[in-house]
Amino acid sequence: MPSSLDSARVAVIGGGPAGLMAAEALARQGVQVDVYDAMPSVGRKFLMAGKGGMNITHSEAREPFLDRYGARREWIAPLLDVFGPDTLRAWLQDLGVDTFVGSSGRVFPTDMKAAPMLRAWLHRLRETGVRFHMRHKWRGWGLDADAAAAHTLRFETPDGEHTVSRDAVVFALGGASWPRLGSDAAWVPLMAARQVPVTPLRPANCGFDADWSVYLRERFAGQPIKPVAIALTDVDDKVHNRQGEILLTETGLEGSLIYAMSAAIRERILADGEATIALDLVPGLTLERVVAEVTRPRGSRSMASHLHGRIGIGGAKLALLHEILSKEAFADAPGLAHAIKALPVRFTRARPIAEAISTAGGIPFEALDAHLMIERLPGAFCAGEMLDWEAPTGGYLLTACFASGWVAGTGAAVYLKALKARGALS
Ligand SMILES: Cc1cc2nc3c(=O)[nH]c(=O)nc-3n(C[C@H](O)[C@H](O)[C@H](O)COP(=O)(O)OP(=O)(O)OC[C@H]3O[C@@H](n4cnc5c(N)ncnc54)[C@H](O)[C@@H]3O)c2cc1C
């Protein structure tokens, strides 16, 4: 479709949900868009996120939804006001993908799958003229990098180095988790070399190490522990208390409940070198009830079968009690009852970022304007997980990636219009 921007050329680097959405926003304005990605195909992490059910967004009301972005709430709000969960669902419907709200409030495509959605989207992007260049790894800027209106970008390709010049660029290079899917954070030193601030990347939605004994590791790794509740006091002395399920791993604990609390646990470890959570192994029972049950006379029954008979504790829960309590503490019924309601589990470190579901840290919003343009680099925009925000799983990650991609893409179009008005567009 011809438009006033049809002579403008923009590079979108990174073909995840954020980059593809930026490409769509630009293509709708008639801009010539080239998407570059280091991998042989785009959207690999998006497809991985869709394994076992594509949880694309959440049906929660605006305020609790925004609360999921914690300290970055105020920066994410304007993005979601432009392209929030309802807009995302309408956009999906326009793509031919119907969605439904699951019992937990999470939103999924009707067929639960990511691949058909990605296929339909790529097809539509190609139809609007977006061109894709795979196996193009961005390696930095060319020598004329300081020329304000032109972005000369260097790519490593199977055919050697390739340099292109564009009127603007949208970076959507992702974080550092699951690097084999493409996002390896190789952009961090490239941005830092141009004096773009980057908050250190850290694992988010990740597991934590608790230095288990060989016995616990060998006998119980891989077992779910549910229901449980976790209490944790964060670095600001706010007490977090949530119920859910966790997974005992070879090195510690992970699972949805740990992920949901991972930011608070991680920050506590960063501040103190360790973090101790209190595990409630029977969240459905009050402390009084547990004390009453555990201290009942048990005759000749072992404590283990007493616990199993009275309050249903066995398996991995029992193993955790043995792991953490001394023999004496385990034999002291009133003390044991209190430990069952608040078992201290000490974490010493987060799992490596490569294993995490997402990344905290990145380019801070303070370095960007309202269109997500890097203030130090006019014409260079940023979107997605490479920005400094984090959120729990539940569709909040993808929603903010789509929203920021849209805002960066439309922002780049605004920038190009201003260039054109000044007669500075080639
Ligand atoms: C196992 C798993 C489960 C998940 N589940 C959910 C979920 O249920 N709900 C949810 O909301 N989110 C989920 N996520 C998170 C979600 O997938 C990410 O937040 C999202 O994909 C990030 O989008 P992005 O576009 O910012 O980056 P990415 O999707 O990481 O895309 C970045 C792209 O940039 C490319 N790239 C990187 N560096 C370069 C370079 N130098 N040159 C060229 N190209 C480059 C990469 O190849 C990649 O294609 C999950 C993630 C994982 C790993």
Ligand as a Chemical Component Dictionary entry (heavy atoms), coordinates in Angstrom:
data_LIG
# 
_chem_comp.id                   LIG 
_chem_comp.type                 NON-POLYMER 
_chem_comp.pdbx_formal_charge   0 
_chem_comp.three_letter_code    LIG 
# 
loop_
_chem_comp_atom.comp_id 
_chem_comp_atom.atom_id 
_chem_comp_atom.alt_atom_id 
_chem_comp_atom.type_symbol 
_chem_comp_atom.charge 
_chem_comp_atom.model_Cartn_x 
_chem_comp_atom.model_Cartn_y 
_chem_comp_atom.model_Cartn_z 
_chem_comp_atom.pdbx_ordinal 
LIG C1  C1  C 0 10.425 -22.416 28.334 1  
LIG C2  C2  C 0 9.776  -21.066 28.207 2  
LIG C3  C3  C 0 8.438  -20.916 28.511 3  
LIG C4  C4  C 0 7.822  -19.665 28.413 4  
LIG N1  N1  N 0 6.494  -19.555 28.706 5  
LIG C5  C5  C 0 5.886  -18.354 28.621 6  
LIG C6  C6  C 0 4.492  -18.208 28.888 7  
LIG O1  O1  O 0 3.808  -19.178 29.166 8  
LIG N2  N2  N 0 3.943  -16.971 28.817 9  
LIG C7  C7  C 0 4.672  -15.859 28.506 10 
LIG O2  O2  O 0 4.124  -14.753 28.461 11 
LIG N3  N3  N 0 5.985  -15.972 28.195 12 
LIG C8  C8  C 0 6.604  -17.185 28.261 13 
LIG N4  N4  N 0 7.940  -17.288 27.967 14 
LIG C9  C9  C 0 8.717  -16.059 27.684 15 
LIG C10 C10 C 0 8.562  -15.529 26.245 16 
LIG O3  O3  O 0 8.758  -16.580 25.336 17 
LIG C11 C11 C 0 9.603  -14.426 26.038 18 
LIG O4  O4  O 0 9.393  -13.416 27.004 19 
LIG C12 C12 C 0 9.494  -13.799 24.647 20 
LIG O5  O5  O 0 9.727  -14.759 23.645 21 
LIG C13 C13 C 0 10.507 -12.667 24.474 22 
LIG O6  O6  O 0 10.263 -12.070 23.237 23 
LIG P1  P1  P 0 11.352 -11.144 22.543 24 
LIG O7  O7  O 0 10.805 -10.876 21.163 25 
LIG O8  O8  O 0 11.698 -10.011 23.398 26 
LIG O9  O9  O 0 12.661 -12.052 22.453 27 
LIG P2  P2  P 0 12.905 -13.490 21.825 28 
LIG O10 O10 O 0 11.648 -14.243 21.687 29 
LIG O11 O11 O 0 13.995 -14.075 22.624 30 
LIG O12 O12 O 0 13.403 -13.164 20.353 31 
LIG C14 C14 C 0 14.635 -12.492 20.125 32 
LIG C15 C15 C 0 15.117 -12.845 18.738 33 
LIG O13 O13 O 0 16.331 -12.108 18.510 34 
LIG C16 C16 C 0 17.244 -12.937 17.855 35 
LIG N5  N5  N 0 18.591 -12.435 18.143 36 
LIG C17 C17 C 0 19.212 -12.345 19.353 37 
LIG N6  N6  N 0 20.441 -11.799 19.216 38 
LIG C18 C18 C 0 20.592 -11.542 17.901 39 
LIG C19 C19 C 0 21.643 -10.945 17.132 40 
LIG N7  N7  N 0 22.789 -10.516 17.691 41 
LIG N8  N8  N 0 21.470 -10.811 15.785 42 
LIG C20 C20 C 0 20.313 -11.219 15.185 43 
LIG N9  N9  N 0 19.302 -11.776 15.861 44 
LIG C21 C21 C 0 19.433 -11.932 17.206 45 
LIG C22 C22 C 0 16.993 -14.321 18.399 46 
LIG O14 O14 O 0 17.434 -15.320 17.511 47 
LIG C23 C23 C 0 15.468 -14.321 18.568 48 
LIG O15 O15 O 0 14.805 -14.832 17.429 49 
LIG C24 C24 C 0 8.575  -18.526 28.024 50 
LIG C25 C25 C 0 9.924  -18.683 27.708 51 
LIG C26 C26 C 0 10.527 -19.939 27.793 52 
LIG C27 C27 C 0 11.991 -20.065 27.462 53 
# 
loop_
_chem_comp_bond.comp_id 
_chem_comp_bond.atom_id_1 
_chem_comp_bond.atom_id_2 
_chem_comp_bond.value_order 
_chem_comp_bond.pdbx_ordinal 
LIG C1  C2  SING 1  
LIG C2  C3  SING 2  
LIG C2  C26 DOUB 3  
LIG C3  C4  DOUB 4  
LIG C4  N1  SING 5  
LIG C4  C24 SING 6  
LIG N1  C5  DOUB 7  
LIG C5  C6  SING 8  
LIG C5  C8  SING 9  
LIG C6  O1  DOUB 10 
LIG C6  N2  SING 11 
LIG N2  C7  SING 12 
LIG C7  O2  DOUB 13 
LIG C7  N3  SING 14 
LIG N3  C8  DOUB 15 
LIG C8  N4  SING 16 
LIG N4  C9  SING 17 
LIG N4  C24 SING 18 
LIG C9  C10 SING 19 
LIG C10 O3  SING 20 
LIG C10 C11 SING 21 
LIG C11 O4  SING 22 
LIG C11 C12 SING 23 
LIG C12 O5  SING 24 
LIG C12 C13 SING 25 
LIG C13 O6  SING 26 
LIG O6  P1  SING 27 
LIG P1  O7  DOUB 28 
LIG P1  O8  SING 29 
LIG P1  O9  SING 30 
LIG O9  P2  SING 31 
LIG P2  O10 DOUB 32 
LIG P2  O11 SING 33 
LIG P2  O12 SING 34 
LIG O12 C14 SING 35 
LIG C14 C15 SING 36 
LIG C15 O13 SING 37 
LIG C15 C23 SING 38 
LIG O13 C16 SING 39 
LIG C16 N5  SING 40 
LIG C16 C22 SING 41 
LIG N5  C17 SING 42 
LIG N5  C21 SING 43 
LIG C17 N6  DOUB 44 
LIG N6  C18 SING 45 
LIG C18 C19 SING 46 
LIG C18 C21 DOUB 47 
LIG C19 N7  SING 48 
LIG C19 N8  DOUB 49 
LIG N8  C20 SING 50 
LIG C20 N9  DOUB 51 
LIG N9  C21 SING 52 
LIG C22 O14 SING 53 
LIG C22 C23 SING 54 
LIG C23 O15 SING 55 
LIG C24 C25 DOUB 56 
LIG C25 C26 SING 57 
LIG C26 C27 SING 58 
# 
